[in-house]
Amino acid sequence: MTSLSVGVVLCLTGWITLYTLLCNTNGSRGFEWNCRLVTLLHGILAVCITAYIGYVEGPWPFTHPGTKNTPLQITAMVISLGYFIFDMGWCVYFRTEGPVMLVHHTMSILGILLTLSLGESGIESCAVIFASEITNPLLQARWFLRQLGRYESLTGEAVDVLFVVLFVFMRIVVGGRMLYCELISPWPRFIIKCEGVAMYVLSWVFMVDIGRFAFRKSQSKYRRWRNQHRSAAVNRHDGKTD
């Protein structure tokens, strides 16, 4: 546990150092811009490592939950734990996130700590990290497009659609299958299963928010299309009258 604690402290220090360097070299962009750059980097790094763990190194999380943690799994969890602690502190200090996101960060931190302390179920934790972070680059791209004034474009539409589709598939469909395999397996401990249920419920909370966003956006697009259609009809009518 001492070596794990040292690893977490080193990773946390690394993320803080990276953020500080970005703020010093890219200060004109603001604190949140640079924090989101760190978030983007973590998302890409976490997805690459956990994808390799799940698809190459193994074991397959759907068939072997509750297995002993491997060195690479521990590395992936320690890196992400350091990042989540950094981001949690940043969000609390700058008060940029609501309670749902803070609960998500808290549960992620506690879940990784639990898996590291037990020494097992690392493959499930890495699968959750993969599913959680694979949509992260799209989420950050959406924010950056807004800041650059390019969100209301075909690129912005593509990012939104891809984000919603990927979130539903990974968090709800694949996540539901993963939770089912976790619950019916005799190997994972009961507390790990409870953590899995809690994370899946939280995914549905996010899903409700995303559904509301998609509904509002589709309604707004429909109203704009209807107004444009009416304007075109009026212009055609006026042209015939002239």
Summary of the structure (lengths in Angstrom):
residues: 242
radius of gyration: 21.6
end to end distance: 84.2
largest distance: 85.1
contacts: 725
relative contact order: 0.10
helix: 85%
strand: 1%
